[in-house]
Amino acid sequence: MTLEIGLILAAIVLLLLLSAFFNAAETSLTASSKARMHALAEEGNPRAILVNRLMSRPERVLGTVLLGNTLVDTLATALAASLAIALVGDVGIAYASVILTALIVIFSAVLPKTYALAWADGTALRLAPIMRLVIWVLSPATYALQFVVQLLLKLTPSAKDDAANILAAREEIRGTIELQTKEGTVERGDAEMLGGVLDLGDLDVGDIMVHRTKMETADIDDPSSKVIADVLKSQYTRVPLWRENPENIVGILNTKDLLAALAENSFDPTALKLADLVQPPWFVPETTRAREQLNAFLKRKAQMALVVDEYGTVQGVVTLEDILEEIVGQIRDEHDTLESAIRPQVDGSVNVDGSVPVRDLNRHMNWSLPDEEATTVAGLVIHEAETIPEPGQAFTFYGYRFEVLRKARNRITALRVRPLPTIQAAPSGGTPRAKPTSNDAGAMDAG
């Protein structure tokens, strides 16, 4: 009798250890760093290769764990109940249930899962070979389970599931970057570049283009000497040329081609035929995604495209540099003019041109103003105020105070933006309406 009790107790302990193994294996394999395992696999680590192979089909791992855990826990409960009945009678079932539940929760669930979470990579590498063997042994039963599960999953909209998985992966990457930045592992500049790469899929070329009011162009019908002077005064190497009206772009003139032609004609401007030097313009819709435009630039080996709206009207110009700047920040060379569109003040406010994109202001000041409804700072103010304000009017929304400084016709050309104290900031998750205020000089309220 004593030998029989000892064997049952040994069997229960073994089953609890098997349950702990299944819980530790599941937690470590799912919590292990995919990037770390990929790097180790690239170095030739066989266990990392095995981990990647197992997690390439997570349904097999989960099916094996669930099946194995259910079997060992059920069997352990049955053995404990039979032993308790033999020792103390029918009431032993209650004793066995309480004691075994405590043992399973503490030693087979919480303890191994906690350990696996703390040392996920190392635990996954150690348990992967054993897990492969267990998966092979239980494969007939797990295949049956997978067949039933797949039949049920066919009832779900797989296309939407795929899209949701893509979005979830992007948000997971973004969350990891933000977490590592807060912890100091990733530098702020590197985090902004990584975030810029992720944002390319959400940006249209209309969001990053140079607006037509800021384009440097020349009239192709002007005398060659004037066109040459205009092109050489420009800070850009490619200048759009128009005929009859500035919106009728007929070609792009490259300064390299211009200088080469001048050299061939003894630098005589009158001997040039500009029409022979211009390249045909490339028009792209303003709704084109920035990532698609980047791929198009690389494919066509081009660096400039004219952006048009749905009516074919030129809205601006986008360059390869504009897209790259969304990733790496402002790119300057010795010929670029120093921009002063964003001018921080000593009192903590910022004087900013109305045409500055909200994204640029956020990046420059490390703010988080929304840019879904408007591209520029002036556009954001007009959208929230639901009117075109006058100089001196001020508005408060999204935790910032916007004061209009200058205006040209219907365009806001300059504003002063000041972050409000945290206690006055709008609560997250809401869309606060613009709150008009008046400045210290007693200007008319925006209302």
Protein Blocks (a to p, Z undefined) as FASTA:
>chain_A
ZZmmmmmmmmmmmmmmmmmmmmmmmmmmmmpcfklmmmmmmnopaklmmmmmmmmmmmlm
mmmmmmmmmmmmmmmmmmmmmmmmmmnojmlmmmmmmmmmmmmmmmmmmmmmmmmmmmmm
lmmmmmmmmmmmmmmmmmmmmmmmmmmmmmmmmmpcfklmmmmmmmmmmmmmmmmmmmmm
mnomacfklmmmmmmmmmmmmpcfklmmccfklpccddfkbcfklmmmmmmmpmbfbdcd
dehiaklcfbdcdfklmmmmmmmnoopaklpcfklmpccdddddfkbcfklmmmmmmmno
pabdcdddfkopafbdcdfklmmmmmnopaddfkbccdfkbccdfkopacddfklcfklm
mmmnopabdfklpmblmlmmmmmnopacdehiacdeehiacddfbdchjacfbdcddddd
fklpccehiacdddddddfkopacdZZ
